[in-house]
Amino acid sequence: MKRPLCVFVFVSCPLAAVITYAQTRTAATAGAASAPSQSGLQLDALDRSADPCTDFFQFACGSWVANNPIPADRSSWGRFDELQDRNNETLKTILESAAGGGDPQSQKIGDYYASCMDEKAIDAKGIAPLDPLLKKIGAVTTASELAPIVAELHTIGVDVFFGFGSEADFKDASLEMAIADRGGMGLPERDYYFRDDAKSKELREQYVAHVAKMLSLLGVPQAQADASAQAIMRLETALAKGALDVVSRRDPTKIYHKLTPEALQTLTPQFPWQQYFKGIGAPPIYALNVTEPDFFRALGQTLDSTSVDDLKAYLRWHVAHSSAPVLAKPFVDENFKFYGTALTGAKELRPRWKRCVQYTDGDLGEALGQAFVKEKFGPEAKADTLKMVHEIEAALEKDLNTLTWMTDATKREAMTKLHAVADKIGYPDNWRDYSALRVARGDALGNSQRANAFEFRRQLNKIGKTVDKSEWGMTPPTVNAYYNPLQNNINFPAGILQPPFYSVKSDAGVNYGGVGAVVGHELTHGFDDQGRQFDARGNLKEWWTAQDAKAFTDRAQCLVDEYGGFTAIDDVKVNGKLTLGENTADNGGLRLALMAYMAGVAATGKTLDGFTPEQRFFLGWGQIWCANRRPEAMRMMAQTNPHSPEKYRVNGVVSNMPEFQRAFSCKADTPMVRQTQCRVW
């Protein structure tokens, strides 16, 4: 269930016949709310009592928000979640059929799912499946003996001390290189260890209590578990002191340090790296990206200053933590109590089948994805999406050609990069081969560990080889999309190319405002504050003139200031610097989608459901972001997530667009008309 190490992939984990707002309300209110939608908009999601020029999110989503409370097993609920749940229902049917046997092609996904679902057998085993690992940890007598056990734990997906894997070389993106990154911290983000507000202090207390409880479930006497939990907190805090904050990690120059293994050994003399490399079965390593040298210095100092008993307690804790989802019920419940309820506010554990679908997708996603694609993503949808992608790329080319703030020299480089973008739609051309992965019916934890080992070794085997740009970083059923700056490609899994983002039956305006804006969003990531630092080949390279770089930074600062003024929850503001890339992509992406839409079918469009083509486009955008979020989840999102809350993804963007103001006849002094409108692309 552990994803491969990946420190730098953007995941977005998205005026003809103008009529006045008053006319829109009159036409739309006359019985249209209960009538079938002609356009594909969700008419019963609208709050027709709201003024779109005052709060467009409320107008587009107000009734949806009111009528869709967050389920007890969720920390948030939105249109992304609705679609993922529908996709998961399809996956459940596929997996239940596979679990019934009879089809050798689907045996592995069926056995994996059936093993996960067999809660009775899992409970009967208790902690016995962990005994071999716990005995190996118990046998450690000095810190110098850690490397082999750390290597084994990393191989099966246990995140201790640091992360290790492969990724393209930032300066030569055609080649895979080894990468050592920070890791081994159980709280969501570095600053969780240091914030001094009351809520943060309470969360740290809850975390220590949770660690102690997990250790006690392993059989550690309570007094010892309590003391060990405090020691683990001290150890992880010491690691966090050497780590970069989330904003700093957005700068690729701060997470690229190409070093030799000897130089890494000098950074961390307390840890025998060659033993570790041997333990994980790494190919010859001549250089690697040590993302955060200060972190590895802190790691060495921490190993030096921590007793062996405390180091062993730390390892035991992370074994329990990483294994908890497929252990006996007491582990599952305690894991949920902290990571589900305390951190995100969820009230109940999700039904087991939903968790097992998620785990199967995480570990055997392309085997499961093949069956999903056959059922949910036909050739017409793929062709239509690709057509839209090409239209939006053409819109960006036009935008680049007409920019007044960029010099010709930088424009030429930008055009070269745009023309080199690769478009990946729906699913891989070549499916992953899982034949080397052994799945045993009735061995849920073993299946998870072997799947992690399969993926870990697959990543290691890439080191020193040419990057395979045909690989995907998301599984086909995933409701998401991403841009990879090291490969200069945009990726749209079949899972998101479904309603409400896209439907062959929906009006073009709704599709362009939905999935079209997602396409524009990912494309714009190639030119946001991070993506613009990589060239057409994916190399970290300065291709901007100093004058143009300054002009970009000045324009981007407008977005930093705008979004930094929004309140996420209570006294927590949106972090304008952390969310800059996503906000740039939202603003640029919607504008590009509108340009493509207006250059095509919108010019001949007519009023549907009481809305003009332009209004349907903006409503298509607004309605993909309808969502509710618990206060705990909103707080964590604002502190860790590079995306802005859904309301501001809608209102923040449209308030920067004169096209929106014309479409809804907004007056200059209304909230959806910013006095200083931000625009980068």
C-alpha positions as CSV (number, residue, x, y, z in Angstrom):
1,M,0.0,0.0,0.0
2,K,3.0,2.3,0.2
3,R,3.5,4.4,-2.9
4,P,6.9,4.6,-4.5
5,L,9.1,7.4,-3.4
6,C,8.3,10.5,-5.5
7,V,9.5,13.9,-4.3
8,F,8.6,16.0,-7.3
9,V,5.5,15.2,-9.2
10,F,2.6,17.7,-9.4
11,V,-0.7,16.2,-8.6
12,S,-3.6,18.2,-8.9
13,C,-2.7,15.3,-5.3
14,P,-8.5,20.6,-10.9
15,L,-19.2,36.0,-25.3
16,A,-22.1,35.7,-27.5
17,A,-25.6,36.5,-26.4
18,V,-24.7,37.8,-22.9
19,I,-27.8,38.1,-20.8
20,T,-28.0,39.8,-17.4
21,Y,-28.0,38.0,-14.0
22,A,-31.5,39.1,-13.4
23,Q,-32.6,37.5,-16.7
24,T,-30.7,34.3,-15.8
25,R,-32.4,34.0,-12.4
26,T,-35.9,34.6,-13.9
27,A,-35.4,32.0,-16.7
28,A,-33.8,29.4,-14.5
29,T,-36.2,29.7,-11.5
30,A,-39.3,29.1,-13.5
31,G,-39.4,25.3,-12.8
32,A,-36.0,24.5,-14.2
33,A,-34.6,23.3,-10.9
34,S,-36.7,20.2,-10.9
35,A,-36.6,19.7,-14.7
36,P,-34.0,17.4,-16.3
37,S,-30.8,19.1,-17.3
38,Q,-30.3,19.8,-21.0
39,S,-26.7,20.7,-20.5
40,G,-25.3,18.2,-18.0
41,L,-25.2,20.8,-15.2
42,Q,-26.5,19.6,-11.8
43,L,-29.3,22.0,-11.5
44,D,-30.4,20.9,-8.1
45,A,-26.9,21.8,-6.8
46,L,-27.5,25.5,-7.5
47,D,-28.5,28.0,-4.8
48,R,-30.7,30.4,-6.9
49,S,-31.1,32.7,-4.0
50,A,-27.4,33.6,-4.1
51,D,-25.9,36.2,-6.4
52,P,-23.2,34.8,-8.5
53,C,-21.4,38.1,-8.5
54,T,-21.3,38.0,-4.7
55,D,-20.3,34.4,-4.1
56,F,-20.1,32.3,-7.2
57,F,-19.3,29.1,-5.2
58,Q,-22.5,29.5,-3.2
59,F,-24.5,30.1,-6.4
60,A,-23.0,27.0,-8.2
61,C,-22.9,24.7,-5.2
62,G,-25.0,26.1,-2.4
63,S,-27.8,23.5,-2.6
64,W,-25.4,20.7,-3.1
65,V,-23.4,21.7,0.0
66,A,-26.6,21.9,2.0
67,N,-28.0,18.6,0.8
68,N,-24.8,16.6,0.9
69,P,-23.5,16.3,4.5
70,I,-20.2,14.6,5.1
71,P,-20.7,10.9,5.6
72,A,-19.6,9.7,9.1
73,D,-16.7,7.7,7.6
74,R,-15.3,10.8,5.7
75,S,-13.3,13.9,6.6
76,S,-14.7,15.6,3.5
77,W,-17.2,15.0,0.8
78,G,-17.2,16.5,-2.7
79,R,-17.7,15.8,-6.4
80,F,-14.3,14.1,-6.6
81,D,-15.4,11.8,-3.8
82,E,-18.7,11.1,-5.4
83,L,-17.0,10.0,-8.6
84,Q,-14.3,8.0,-6.8
85,D,-17.1,6.2,-4.9
86,R,-18.9,5.4,-8.2
87,N,-15.6,4.1,-9.6
88,N,-15.0,2.0,-6.5
89,E,-18.4,0.4,-6.9
90,T,-17.3,-0.7,-10.3
91,L,-14.0,-2.0,-8.8
92,K,-15.9,-3.8,-6.1
93,T,-17.9,-5.7,-8.6
94,I,-14.8,-6.6,-10.6
95,L,-12.9,-7.7,-7.4
96,E,-15.8,-9.8,-6.1
97,S,-16.1,-11.6,-9.4
98,A,-12.3,-12.1,-9.4
99,A,-12.3,-13.4,-5.8
100,G,-14.9,-16.0,-6.9
101,G,-12.2,-17.6,-9.0
102,G,-12.4,-19.2,-12.4
103,D,-10.4,-16.6,-14.3
104,P,-6.6,-17.0,-14.2
105,Q,-6.2,-13.5,-15.6
106,S,-7.8,-11.9,-12.5
107,Q,-6.7,-14.4,-9.8
108,K,-4.1,-12.1,-8.2
109,I,-6.4,-9.2,-7.7
110,G,-9.1,-11.6,-6.5
111,D,-6.9,-13.3,-4.0
112,Y,-5.5,-10.0,-2.8
113,Y,-9.0,-8.6,-2.2
114,A,-10.4,-11.7,-0.7
115,S,-7.4,-11.9,1.8
116,C,-8.0,-8.3,2.8
117,M,-11.7,-8.9,3.3
118,D,-11.1,-11.9,5.5
119,E,-11.2,-9.9,8.8
120,K,-11.9,-13.1,10.9
121,A,-8.7,-14.7,9.7
122,I,-6.7,-11.5,10.2
123,D,-8.0,-11.1,13.7
124,A,-7.3,-14.7,14.6
125,K,-3.6,-14.2,13.7
126,G,-3.2,-11.1,16.0
127,I,0.4,-9.9,16.0
128,A,1.9,-13.2,15.0
129,P,2.6,-12.0,11.4
130,L,4.8,-9.3,12.8
131,D,6.8,-11.6,15.1
132,P,9.7,-12.2,12.6
133,L,10.3,-8.5,12.2
134,L,10.0,-7.8,15.9
135,K,12.5,-10.5,16.8
136,K,15.0,-9.0,14.3
137,I,14.5,-5.6,15.8
138,G,14.9,-7.0,19.3
139,A,18.2,-8.6,18.3
140,V,19.9,-5.3,17.5
141,T,22.5,-4.4,20.2
142,T,24.2,-1.3,18.7
143,A,23.3,1.5,16.4
144,S,25.9,0.3,13.9
145,E,23.7,-2.8,13.4
146,L,20.8,-0.8,12.1
147,A,21.5,-0.8,8.3
148,P,20.4,-4.4,7.5
149,I,17.1,-4.1,9.4
150,V,16.4,-0.6,8.0
151,A,17.0,-2.0,4.5
152,E,14.5,-4.8,5.2
153,L,11.9,-2.5,6.6
154,H,12.3,-0.1,3.6
155,T,11.9,-3.0,1.2
156,I,8.5,-4.0,2.6
157,G,7.2,-0.4,2.9
158,V,8.0,0.6,6.5
159,D,9.0,4.3,6.5
160,V,11.9,4.6,9.0
161,F,14.6,7.4,9.3
162,F,14.6,8.3,5.5
163,G,13.2,7.3,2.2
164,F,15.1,5.8,-0.7
165,G,14.2,5.0,-4.3
166,S,14.8,6.3,-7.9
167,E,13.8,9.3,-9.8
168,A,15.0,11.2,-12.9
169,D,18.1,13.2,-12.5
170,F,17.0,16.8,-12.3
171,K,19.9,17.9,-14.5
172,D,19.7,15.0,-16.9
173,A,16.1,13.9,-16.9
174,S,16.7,11.2,-19.5
175,L,18.4,9.0,-16.8
176,E,17.1,7.5,-13.6
177,M,19.2,8.0,-10.5
178,A,19.1,7.0,-6.9
179,I,17.4,9.4,-4.5
180,A,17.6,9.6,-0.7
181,D,14.8,11.8,0.8
182,R,13.7,12.6,4.3
183,G,11.3,10.3,6.0
184,G,10.5,8.5,9.2
185,M,8.2,11.1,10.8
186,G,4.7,10.0,11.8
187,L,3.0,13.4,11.8
188,P,1.8,14.8,8.5
189,E,4.4,17.6,8.0
190,R,7.6,19.0,9.6
191,D,5.9,22.0,11.3
192,Y,3.5,19.8,13.2
193,Y,6.4,19.1,15.6
194,F,6.9,22.8,16.3
195,R,3.8,24.9,16.0
196,D,3.0,26.3,19.5
197,D,-0.8,27.0,19.1
198,A,-3.1,25.1,21.4
199,K,-4.5,22.8,18.7
200,S,-1.0,21.8,17.6
201,K,0.1,21.1,21.2
202,E,-3.1,19.0,21.7
203,L,-2.4,17.0,18.5
204,R,1.2,16.2,19.6
205,E,-0.2,15.0,22.9
206,Q,-2.7,12.8,21.1
207,Y,0.1,11.5,18.8
208,V,2.3,10.5,21.8
209,A,-0.7,8.7,23.4
210,H,-1.4,7.0,20.0
211,V,2.2,5.8,19.7
212,A,2.1,4.4,23.2
213,K,-1.2,2.6,22.6
214,M,0.2,1.0,19.4
215,L,3.3,-0.2,21.3
216,S,1.1,-1.7,24.0
217,L,-0.9,-3.6,21.3
218,L,2.5,-5.1,20.3
219,G,2.7,-6.4,23.9
220,V,5.0,-3.7,25.4
221,P,4.1,-3.1,29.1
222,Q,2.2,0.1,29.4
223,A,4.7,2.0,31.5
224,Q,7.4,1.1,29.1
225,A,5.2,2.0,26.1
226,D,4.5,5.5,27.6
227,A,8.2,6.1,28.1
228,S,9.1,4.8,24.6
229,A,6.4,7.0,23.0
230,Q,8.0,10.1,24.6
231,A,11.4,9.0,23.3
232,I,10.0,8.4,19.8
233,M,8.5,11.9,19.9
234,R,11.9,13.3,20.8
235,L,13.6,11.3,18.0
236,E,11.1,12.4,15.3
237,T,11.3,16.0,16.5
238,A,15.1,15.9,16.1
239,L,14.7,14.6,12.6
240,A,12.1,17.3,11.8
241,K,14.5,20.0,13.0
242,G,16.8,19.1,10.0
243,A,13.9,19.0,7.5
244,L,12.7,21.7,5.1
245,D,9.3,23.2,5.6
246,V,6.6,22.5,2.9
247,V,7.1,25.9,1.2
248,S,10.8,25.4,0.9
249,R,10.3,22.0,-0.7
250,R,8.4,23.6,-3.5
251,D,11.7,25.0,-4.8
252,P,13.4,22.3,-6.9
253,T,16.8,23.8,-6.4
254,K,16.5,23.2,-2.6
255,I,15.7,19.5,-3.1
256,Y,18.4,18.6,-5.6
257,H,21.9,17.8,-4.3
258,K,23.8,15.4,-6.5
259,L,26.4,13.6,-4.2
260,T,28.6,10.6,-4.3
261,P,27.9,7.8,-1.8
262,E,31.1,8.8,-0.1
263,A,29.8,12.3,0.4
264,L,26.6,10.9,1.8
265,Q,28.6,8.8,4.2
266,T,30.4,12.0,5.3
267,L,27.0,13.6,6.0
268,T,25.9,10.7,8.1
269,P,29.0,8.9,9.4
270,Q,26.9,7.1,12.0
271,F,25.0,5.0,9.4
272,P,26.9,2.4,7.2
273,W,25.5,3.2,3.8
274,Q,27.2,0.5,1.9
275,Q,25.6,-2.1,4.2
276,Y,22.3,-0.5,3.5
277,F,22.8,-0.5,-0.3
278,K,23.7,-4.2,-0.1
279,G,20.7,-4.9,2.1
280,I,18.2,-3.4,-0.4
281,G,19.9,-5.1,-3.3
282,A,20.7,-1.8,-5.0
283,P,22.6,-1.7,-8.3
284,P,25.9,0.1,-8.3
285,I,25.4,3.7,-7.2
286,Y,27.9,6.3,-8.3
287,A,25.8,9.3,-7.5
288,L,22.5,10.1,-5.9
289,N,20.2,13.0,-5.2
290,V,20.3,13.7,-1.4
291,T,17.3,15.9,-1.3
292,E,18.0,17.6,2.1
293,P,21.6,17.3,3.3
294,D,20.7,19.0,6.6
295,F,18.2,16.3,7.3
296,F,20.8,13.6,6.8
297,R,23.2,15.5,9.1
298,A,20.3,15.6,11.7
299,L,19.7,11.9,11.1
300,G,23.4,11.1,12.0
301,Q,23.3,13.2,15.1
302,T,20.0,11.6,16.2
303,L,21.4,8.1,15.8
304,D,24.4,9.2,17.8
305,S,22.4,10.7,20.7
306,T,19.6,8.2,20.9
307,S,19.9,5.0,23.0
308,V,19.7,1.7,21.3
309,D,16.5,0.8,23.2
310,D,14.8,4.0,22.0
311,L,15.9,3.3,18.4
312,K,14.4,-0.1,18.6
313,A,11.2,1.3,20.1
314,Y,11.0,3.7,17.1
315,L,11.4,0.8,14.7
316,R,8.7,-1.2,16.4
317,W,6.3,1.8,16.3
318,H,6.8,2.3,12.6
319,V,6.3,-1.4,11.9
320,A,3.0,-1.3,13.7
321,H,2.1,2.0,12.0
322,S,2.8,0.9,8.5
323,S,1.1,-2.5,9.0
324,A,-2.0,-1.4,10.9
325,P,-4.5,-1.3,8.0
326,V,-4.2,-5.0,7.5
327,L,-3.6,-6.1,11.1
328,A,-6.2,-7.2,13.6
329,K,-9.1,-4.9,14.5
330,P,-7.5,-3.3,17.6
331,F,-4.7,-1.9,15.4
332,V,-7.1,-0.8,12.7
333,D,-9.3,1.0,15.2
334,E,-6.4,2.7,17.0
335,N,-4.8,3.8,13.7
336,F,-8.1,5.3,12.7
337,K,-8.6,7.0,16.1
338,F,-5.6,9.2,15.5
339,Y,-5.1,9.4,11.7
340,G,-8.8,9.4,10.9
341,T,-10.5,11.2,13.8
342,A,-7.9,13.4,15.5
343,L,-6.3,14.6,12.3
344,T,-9.2,14.8,9.9
345,G,-12.4,14.6,12.0
346,A,-13.8,11.4,10.4
347,K,-16.3,9.9,12.8
348,E,-16.4,6.3,11.6
349,L,-14.1,3.8,9.9
350,R,-14.9,3.3,6.2
351,P,-16.6,0.0,5.4
352,R,-14.0,-2.7,4.9
353,W,-14.8,-3.3,1.3
354,K,-13.9,0.3,0.5
355,R,-10.6,0.0,2.2
356,C,-9.8,-3.2,0.5
357,V,-10.7,-1.8,-2.9
358,Q,-8.3,1.1,-2.1
359,Y,-5.5,-1.2,-1.0
360,T,-5.9,-3.5,-4.1
361,D,-5.8,-0.4,-6.4
362,G,-2.7,0.8,-4.6
363,D,-0.8,-2.5,-4.9
364,L,-2.1,-4.0,-8.1
365,G,-3.6,-0.9,-9.8
366,E,-2.7,-1.6,-13.4
367,A,-4.0,-5.2,-13.2
368,L,-7.3,-3.9,-11.7
369,G,-7.2,-0.9,-14.0
370,Q,-7.4,-3.0,-17.1
371,A,-10.7,-4.4,-16.1
372,F,-11.9,-0.9,-15.1
373,V,-11.0,0.6,-18.4
374,K,-12.9,-2.1,-20.3
375,E,-16.1,-1.1,-18.5
376,K,-15.8,2.6,-18.0
377,F,-13.7,4.2,-20.7
378,G,-14.4,3.7,-24.4
379,P,-12.5,4.9,-27.4
380,E,-15.0,7.8,-28.0
381,A,-14.2,9.3,-24.7
382,K,-10.4,9.0,-25.3
383,A,-10.6,10.6,-28.7
384,D,-12.8,13.4,-27.5
385,T,-10.5,14.2,-24.6
386,L,-7.4,14.1,-26.8
387,K,-9.1,16.6,-29.2
388,M,-9.8,18.9,-26.2
389,V,-6.2,18.6,-25.1
390,H,-5.0,19.7,-28.5
391,E,-7.3,22.6,-28.6
392,I,-6.2,23.8,-25.1
393,E,-2.5,23.4,-26.1
394,A,-3.3,25.6,-29.1
395,A,-4.9,28.1,-26.8
396,L,-1.7,28.2,-24.7
397,E,0.4,28.7,-27.9
398,K,-1.8,31.7,-28.8
399,D,-1.5,33.0,-25.2
400,L,2.3,32.8,-25.3
401,N,2.4,34.6,-28.7
402,T,0.3,37.5,-27.4
403,L,2.0,38.0,-24.0
404,T,3.2,41.6,-23.5
405,W,5.4,40.9,-20.5
406,M,7.6,38.2,-21.9
407,T,10.5,38.8,-24.3
408,D,10.9,37.0,-27.6
409,A,13.9,35.0,-26.4
410,T,12.0,33.4,-23.5
411,K,8.8,33.0,-25.7
412,R,10.8,30.8,-28.1
413,E,12.0,28.6,-25.3
414,A,8.4,28.4,-23.9
415,M,7.1,27.5,-27.3
416,T,9.7,24.7,-27.6
417,K,8.6,23.3,-24.2
418,L,4.9,23.5,-25.1
419,H,5.4,21.7,-28.4
420,A,7.4,18.9,-26.5
421,V,4.6,18.2,-24.0
422,A,3.4,14.6,-24.2
423,D,-0.3,13.8,-23.7
424,K,-1.2,10.6,-21.8
425,I,-4.9,9.9,-21.8
426,G,-6.8,7.2,-19.8
427,Y,-4.4,4.4,-19.3
428,P,-0.9,3.1,-20.1
429,D,0.0,1.9,-23.6
430,N,1.9,-1.0,-21.9
431,W,0.4,-2.5,-18.8
432,R,2.6,-3.4,-15.8
433,D,3.7,-7.0,-15.5
434,Y,2.9,-8.4,-12.0
435,S,4.1,-11.9,-12.7
436,A,7.0,-11.6,-10.2
437,L,4.6,-10.6,-7.4
438,R,3.4,-13.5,-5.3
439,V,-0.1,-13.1,-3.8
440,A,-1.2,-15.8,-1.3
441,R,-4.8,-16.2,-0.4
442,G,-5.3,-15.7,3.3
443,D,-2.1,-13.7,3.9
444,A,-3.2,-10.1,3.9
445,L,-0.2,-8.6,5.6
446,G,2.2,-10.7,3.6
447,N,0.5,-9.7,0.3
448,S,0.9,-6.0,1.3
449,Q,4.5,-6.4,2.2
450,R,5.4,-8.4,-0.9
451,A,3.6,-5.8,-3.1
452,N,5.6,-3.1,-1.4
453,A,8.8,-5.1,-2.0
454,F,7.8,-5.6,-5.6
455,E,7.4,-1.9,-6.2
456,F,10.5,-1.0,-4.2
457,R,12.7,-3.3,-6.3
458,R,11.0,-2.2,-9.5
459,Q,12.1,1.4,-8.6
460,L,15.6,0.3,-7.7
461,N,16.0,-1.6,-11.0
462,K,15.5,1.7,-12.8
463,I,18.7,3.3,-11.3
464,G,21.2,4.0,-14.1
465,K,18.8,3.3,-16.9
466,T,16.9,5.5,-19.3
467,V,13.7,7.0,-18.0
468,D,10.6,5.2,-19.3
469,K,8.2,8.1,-20.0
470,S,5.4,5.7,-20.9
471,E,4.9,4.8,-17.2
472,W,2.1,6.2,-15.2
473,G,2.2,7.6,-11.6
474,M,-1.5,7.1,-11.1
475,T,-3.7,4.1,-11.6
476,P,-6.5,4.2,-14.2
477,P,-9.5,4.4,-11.8
478,T,-8.0,7.4,-10.0
479,V,-10.0,10.6,-9.9
480,N,-7.1,13.0,-10.4
481,A,-4.5,14.1,-12.9
482,Y,-0.9,15.3,-12.9
483,Y,1.9,17.0,-14.7
484,N,5.4,15.6,-14.4
485,P,8.0,18.3,-14.9
486,L,10.9,15.8,-15.2
487,Q,9.1,14.2,-18.2
488,N,7.2,17.2,-19.5
489,N,4.0,15.3,-19.8
490,I,0.4,15.6,-18.7
491,N,-1.5,12.6,-17.5
492,F,-5.3,12.1,-17.2
493,P,-6.4,8.7,-15.8
494,A,-9.7,7.2,-17.1
495,G,-11.1,7.6,-13.5
496,I,-11.5,11.4,-13.8
497,L,-12.8,11.3,-17.4
498,Q,-16.3,10.7,-16.1
499,P,-19.2,12.9,-15.0
500,P,-19.2,15.5,-13.6
501,F,-15.9,16.3,-15.2
502,Y,-16.7,14.9,-18.6
503,S,-19.5,13.1,-20.4
504,V,-20.2,12.5,-24.1
505,K,-23.8,13.5,-23.3
506,S,-23.0,16.8,-21.6
507,D,-23.0,20.2,-23.3
508,A,-19.5,21.3,-24.5
509,G,-19.5,24.3,-22.2
510,V,-19.9,22.0,-19.1
511,N,-17.2,19.7,-20.4
512,Y,-14.8,22.5,-21.1
513,G,-15.4,24.1,-17.7
514,G,-14.9,20.7,-16.1
515,V,-12.3,18.4,-17.6
516,G,-11.2,21.1,-20.0
517,A,-10.1,23.2,-17.1
518,V,-8.4,20.2,-15.6
519,V,-6.4,19.8,-18.8
520,G,-5.5,23.5,-18.8
521,H,-4.6,23.2,-15.1
522,E,-2.1,20.4,-15.7
523,L,-0.7,22.1,-18.8
524,T,-0.2,25.3,-16.9
525,H,1.8,23.4,-14.3
526,G,4.6,23.3,-16.8
527,F,4.8,27.0,-16.6
528,D,4.1,27.7,-12.9
529,D,6.7,28.8,-10.4
530,Q,8.1,25.2,-10.2
531,G,7.4,23.9,-13.6
532,R,8.9,26.9,-15.4
533,Q,12.3,26.0,-14.0
534,F,12.4,22.8,-16.1
535,D,13.0,22.9,-19.9
536,A,11.4,21.0,-22.7
537,R,13.5,17.9,-21.9
538,G,12.6,17.9,-18.2
539,N,16.0,19.3,-17.1
540,L,16.3,21.8,-14.3
541,K,17.7,24.6,-16.3
542,E,17.3,28.4,-16.4
543,W,15.8,29.2,-19.7
544,W,14.3,32.6,-18.7
545,T,16.0,35.9,-19.1
546,A,16.4,37.8,-15.8
547,Q,13.9,40.4,-17.0
548,D,11.2,37.8,-17.7
549,A,11.9,35.9,-14.5
550,K,11.3,39.1,-12.6
551,A,8.1,39.8,-14.5
552,F,6.8,36.3,-13.7
553,T,7.7,36.6,-10.0
554,D,5.9,40.0,-9.8
555,R,2.8,38.6,-11.4
556,A,2.9,35.4,-9.2
557,Q,3.2,37.6,-6.1
558,C,-0.3,38.9,-6.8
559,L,-1.6,35.4,-6.4
560,V,0.4,34.8,-3.3
561,D,-1.2,37.9,-1.8
562,E,-4.7,37.2,-3.0
563,Y,-4.9,33.6,-1.7
564,G,-3.0,34.4,1.4
565,G,-5.8,36.7,2.4
566,F,-8.4,33.9,2.4
567,T,-9.3,32.2,5.8
568,A,-9.3,28.5,5.7
569,I,-10.6,27.8,9.2
570,D,-10.7,29.9,12.5
571,D,-7.3,31.7,12.6
572,V,-5.6,29.6,9.9
573,K,-5.1,31.4,6.6
574,V,-4.5,29.8,3.2
575,N,-0.8,29.7,2.7
576,G,-0.3,31.8,-0.5
577,K,3.2,30.5,-1.1
578,L,2.5,26.9,-0.5
579,T,-0.5,27.0,-2.9
580,L,1.1,29.2,-5.5
581,G,1.6,26.5,-8.1
582,E,-1.9,25.1,-7.8
583,N,-3.5,28.6,-7.9
584,T,-1.4,29.6,-10.9
585,A,-2.6,26.4,-12.6
586,D,-6.3,27.0,-11.6
587,N,-6.2,30.5,-13.0
588,G,-4.3,29.7,-16.1
589,G,-6.1,26.5,-16.7
590,L,-9.6,27.9,-16.7
591,R,-8.5,30.8,-18.9
592,L,-7.0,28.4,-21.5
593,A,-10.1,26.2,-21.4
594,L,-12.3,29.2,-22.0
595,M,-10.1,30.3,-24.9
596,A,-10.4,26.9,-26.5
597,Y,-14.1,26.8,-25.9
598,M,-14.7,30.2,-27.3
599,A,-12.6,29.4,-30.4
600,G,-14.9,26.5,-31.2
601,V,-18.4,25.4,-30.3
602,A,-19.3,28.3,-28.0
603,A,-19.7,30.7,-30.8
604,T,-22.7,28.8,-32.2
605,G,-24.0,27.8,-28.8
606,K,-27.5,28.7,-27.5
607,T,-29.1,29.1,-24.1
608,L,-29.7,25.9,-22.2
609,D,-31.2,25.5,-18.8
610,G,-31.5,29.2,-18.7
611,F,-27.8,29.8,-19.0
612,T,-25.7,31.1,-21.9
613,P,-22.7,29.1,-23.3
614,E,-20.3,31.2,-21.2
615,Q,-22.3,30.8,-18.1
616,R,-22.5,27.1,-18.5
617,F,-18.7,27.0,-18.9
618,F,-18.2,28.8,-15.6
619,L,-20.8,26.7,-13.8
620,G,-19.1,23.6,-15.2
621,W,-16.0,24.8,-13.4
622,G,-17.8,25.7,-10.2
623,Q,-19.7,22.5,-9.8
624,I,-16.7,20.2,-10.0
625,W,-15.6,21.8,-6.7
626,C,-18.8,21.4,-4.7
627,A,-17.6,20.0,-1.3
628,N,-17.9,20.0,2.4
629,R,-14.9,19.6,4.7
630,R,-14.6,19.0,8.4
631,P,-12.8,21.6,10.5
632,E,-10.0,19.2,11.4
633,A,-9.5,18.3,7.7
634,M,-9.6,21.9,6.7
635,R,-6.9,22.8,9.2
636,M,-4.7,20.0,8.1
637,M,-5.3,20.9,4.4
638,A,-4.3,24.5,5.0
639,Q,-1.1,23.5,6.8
640,T,0.1,20.7,4.5
641,N,-1.7,20.7,1.1
642,P,-0.6,22.8,-1.9
643,H,-4.2,23.1,-3.1
644,S,-6.5,25.9,-1.8
645,P,-9.9,25.0,-0.3
646,E,-12.6,24.4,-2.9
647,K,-14.5,27.6,-2.3
648,Y,-11.4,29.6,-3.1
649,R,-10.5,27.5,-6.1
650,V,-13.8,28.7,-7.5
651,N,-14.1,32.3,-6.3
652,G,-10.4,33.1,-6.4
653,V,-10.2,32.2,-10.1
654,V,-13.5,33.8,-11.4
655,S,-12.8,37.0,-9.5
656,N,-9.7,37.4,-11.7
657,M,-11.5,37.0,-15.0
658,P,-13.3,39.8,-16.8
659,E,-14.9,37.1,-19.0
660,F,-16.8,35.8,-15.9
661,Q,-17.9,39.3,-15.0
662,R,-19.2,39.9,-18.5
663,A,-20.9,36.5,-18.6
664,F,-22.9,37.3,-15.4
665,S,-23.1,41.1,-15.8
666,C,-21.3,41.7,-12.5
667,K,-20.9,45.3,-11.4
668,A,-17.5,46.6,-10.7
669,D,-18.0,46.8,-6.9
670,T,-19.2,43.3,-6.4
671,P,-17.0,40.7,-4.5
672,M,-16.4,38.6,-7.7
673,V,-14.7,41.5,-9.3
674,R,-11.3,42.0,-7.8
675,Q,-10.0,45.5,-7.9
676,T,-6.5,44.2,-8.6
677,Q,-7.0,41.2,-10.8
678,C,-4.2,38.7,-10.9
679,R,-3.0,37.1,-14.1
680,V,0.2,35.1,-14.9
681,W,-1.0,33.1,-17.9
